[in-house]
Amino acid sequence: MVKSFQPTTLSEALDIRMNYDVMVFCGGSDIMIKYRSWSGTPAQFPKDVMYIGHLKELKSLDVNPSEITIGAAVSFSQFLNDERIPTMFKKPIEQIGSVAIRNIGTFAGNICHASPAGDTLPMLYALNAKVVLMSKRFRRVVAIEDFISGPGVTCLKNDEILTYIIIPNTIFSHSFYRKVGSRKANAISKVSVFAVADVVEYRLADVRIAVGSCGPIVIRLKDAEARIIGSNISESDQTVNSLLRMFDDKIVPIDDVRSTKVYRSKVALNLIETFLAKELRQ
Ligand SMILES: Cc1cc2nc3c(=O)[nH]c(=O)nc-3n(C[C@H](O)[C@H](O)[C@H](O)COP(=O)(O)OP(=O)(O)OC[C@H]3O[C@@H](n4cnc5c(N)ncnc54)[C@H](O)[C@@H]3O)c2cc1C
């Protein structure tokens, strides 16, 4: 039988993490599915577990003009209900699961689960978010694209806990999130695109595009973005086409139970085109 730990402080949690081989969890909405068992029987966890979703230190949500810092135990609902957070950051979050899932699910769980279909990830990649990883002895801050290296694979060490997520509080003139799933609620993405741009006097001062569910990790092409910065949005058909070609080369989806690679590629490119050729010109 597995042991379960419920520390009362973050310091105690870090002690337990250092001394025992435990699986850390917050909302449990991923691990309860992954290790589910027959109805009425306990989940089949492969090792001891430690619940940290109640820790006061990790429930904080700080918003200042330069960044938003989200504690690992902040639920999606807490994030959505916070009026200090601009709408742009809420667009992908309001499409996650259902109210029940948003009441327990967290950014930390979504990031550590490291699924290319995770709905927080395209936004976190596009906005250059960072994660704070703490152990009893060290604290390190890692860019989201360096934290995740494949489906379910992260650089989290055995004695570390992901404690905070830091998102630069940059405001853009345009923001866009489209998730394509089998239905409106409780659907895992077949394709998702998060994009932001800053348009100043018809010129693209900044643009970021990140695509989810179309490869082992979220796809963001910083070189391609750099090439179209400065272009005029009303004369950018050629620019749009060359950017689409660059994405087409990098989008490498798979066929799986949710969709086919042909569908995923086509829809991802359509969504990027919608953002660049329609939304930006409105
Ligand atoms: C019905 C249903 C619908 C869903 N719909 C969506 C959806 O639309 N979009 C979507 O992206 N996801 C969806 N999910 C998946 C899930 O809800 C999300 O991934 C959620 O963000 C997970 O957060 P959690 O806190 O519940 O994770 P948990 O289950 O607690 O943990 C997930 C993983 O992260 C690790 N972990 C968690 N917190 C930490 C930490 N602080 N430090 C280190 N490791 C940690 C755990 O060990 C585990 O491996 C759905 C799940 C269900 C059951």
The ligand as an SDF file (V2000), in Angstrom:
LIG
                    3D

 53 58  0  0  0  0  0  0  0  0999 V2000
  -12.4270   15.4620  -17.4290 C   0  0  0  0  0  0  0  0  0  0  0  0
  -11.0920   16.1120  -17.6630 C   0  0  0  0  0  0  0  0  0  0  0  0
  -11.0030   17.1560  -18.5840 C   0  0  0  0  0  0  0  0  0  0  0  0
   -9.7700   17.7820  -18.8250 C   0  0  0  0  0  0  0  0  0  0  0  0
   -9.7220   18.7810  -19.7410 N   0  0  0  0  0  0  0  0  0  0  0  0
   -8.5260   19.3800  -20.0010 C   0  0  0  0  0  0  0  0  0  0  0  0
   -8.4490   20.4310  -20.9750 C   0  0  0  0  0  0  0  0  0  0  0  0
   -9.4270   20.8440  -21.5810 O   0  0  0  0  0  0  0  0  0  0  0  0
   -7.2200   20.9770  -21.1970 N   0  0  0  0  0  0  0  0  0  0  0  0
   -6.0950   20.5600  -20.5440 C   0  0  0  0  0  0  0  0  0  0  0  0
   -5.0120   21.1000  -20.7950 O   0  0  0  0  0  0  0  0  0  0  0  0
   -6.1500   19.5700  -19.6210 N   0  0  0  0  0  0  0  0  0  0  0  0
   -7.3310   18.9800  -19.3290 C   0  0  0  0  0  0  0  0  0  0  0  0
   -7.3990   17.9750  -18.3960 N   0  0  0  0  0  0  0  0  0  0  0  0
   -6.1660   17.5300  -17.7230 C   0  0  0  0  0  0  0  0  0  0  0  0
   -5.9210   18.2100  -16.3420 C   0  0  0  0  0  0  0  0  0  0  0  0
   -7.0930   18.6540  -15.7370 O   0  0  0  0  0  0  0  0  0  0  0  0
   -4.9480   19.3930  -16.4780 C   0  0  0  0  0  0  0  0  0  0  0  0
   -3.7390   18.9500  -17.0500 O   0  0  0  0  0  0  0  0  0  0  0  0
   -4.6480   20.0760  -15.1370 C   0  0  0  0  0  0  0  0  0  0  0  0
   -3.9920   21.2880  -15.3800 O   0  0  0  0  0  0  0  0  0  0  0  0
   -3.7880   19.2150  -14.2070 C   0  0  0  0  0  0  0  0  0  0  0  0
   -3.5850   19.9430  -13.0000 O   0  0  0  0  0  0  0  0  0  0  0  0
   -3.6230   19.1700  -11.5930 P   0  0  0  0  0  0  0  0  0  0  0  0
   -3.2080   20.1310  -10.5550 O   0  0  0  0  0  0  0  0  0  0  0  0
   -4.9290   18.4940  -11.3990 O   0  0  0  0  0  0  0  0  0  0  0  0
   -2.4790   18.0700  -11.8610 O   0  0  0  0  0  0  0  0  0  0  0  0
   -2.1040   16.7880  -11.0010 P   0  0  0  0  0  0  0  0  0  0  0  0
   -2.9440   15.6190  -11.4300 O   0  0  0  0  0  0  0  0  0  0  0  0
   -2.0940   17.1430   -9.5570 O   0  0  0  0  0  0  0  0  0  0  0  0
   -0.6010   16.5550  -11.4660 O   0  0  0  0  0  0  0  0  0  0  0  0
   -0.2690   16.3360  -12.8120 C   0  0  0  0  0  0  0  0  0  0  0  0
    1.2090   15.9470  -12.9260 C   0  0  0  0  0  0  0  0  0  0  0  0
    2.0380   17.0060  -12.4930 O   0  0  0  0  0  0  0  0  0  0  0  0
    2.8430   16.6350  -11.3620 C   0  0  0  0  0  0  0  0  0  0  0  0
    2.7880   17.8040  -10.4750 N   0  0  0  0  0  0  0  0  0  0  0  0
    1.6740   18.4990  -10.1470 C   0  0  0  0  0  0  0  0  0  0  0  0
    1.9980   19.5740   -9.4200 N   0  0  0  0  0  0  0  0  0  0  0  0
    3.3330   19.5620   -9.2710 C   0  0  0  0  0  0  0  0  0  0  0  0
    4.2570   20.4200   -8.6180 C   0  0  0  0  0  0  0  0  0  0  0  0
    3.8540   21.5320   -8.0010 N   0  0  0  0  0  0  0  0  0  0  0  0
    5.5770   20.1270   -8.6510 N   0  0  0  0  0  0  0  0  0  0  0  0
    5.9890   19.0090   -9.3030 C   0  0  0  0  0  0  0  0  0  0  0  0
    5.1640   18.1410   -9.9410 N   0  0  0  0  0  0  0  0  0  0  0  0
    3.8430   18.4210   -9.9350 C   0  0  0  0  0  0  0  0  0  0  0  0
    2.1790   15.3970  -10.8000 C   0  0  0  0  0  0  0  0  0  0  0  0
    3.1230   14.5410  -10.1650 O   0  0  0  0  0  0  0  0  0  0  0  0
    1.6140   14.7540  -12.0610 C   0  0  0  0  0  0  0  0  0  0  0  0
    2.6330   14.0670  -12.7410 O   0  0  0  0  0  0  0  0  0  0  0  0
   -8.6110   17.3520  -18.1140 C   0  0  0  0  0  0  0  0  0  0  0  0
   -8.7140   16.3090  -17.1770 C   0  0  0  0  0  0  0  0  0  0  0  0
   -9.9320   15.7070  -16.9440 C   0  0  0  0  0  0  0  0  0  0  0  0
  -10.0270   14.6180  -15.9210 C   0  0  0  0  0  0  0  0  0  0  0  0
  1  2  1  0
  2  3  1  0
  2 52  2  0
  3  4  2  0
  4  5  1  0
  4 50  1  0
  5  6  2  0
  6  7  1  0
  6 13  1  0
  7  8  2  0
  7  9  1  0
  9 10  1  0
 10 11  2  0
 10 12  1  0
 12 13  2  0
 13 14  1  0
 14 15  1  0
 14 50  1  0
 15 16  1  0
 16 17  1  0
 16 18  1  0
 18 19  1  0
 18 20  1  0
 20 21  1  0
 20 22  1  0
 22 23  1  0
 23 24  1  0
 24 25  2  0
 24 26  1  0
 24 27  1  0
 27 28  1  0
 28 29  2  0
 28 30  1  0
 28 31  1  0
 31 32  1  0
 32 33  1  0
 33 34  1  0
 33 48  1  0
 34 35  1  0
 35 36  1  0
 35 46  1  0
 36 37  1  0
 36 45  1  0
 37 38  2  0
 38 39  1  0
 39 40  1  0
 39 45  2  0
 40 41  1  0
 40 42  2  0
 42 43  1  0
 43 44  2  0
 44 45  1  0
 46 47  1  0
 46 48  1  0
 48 49  1  0
 50 51  2  0
 51 52  1  0
 52 53  1  0
M  END
$$$$
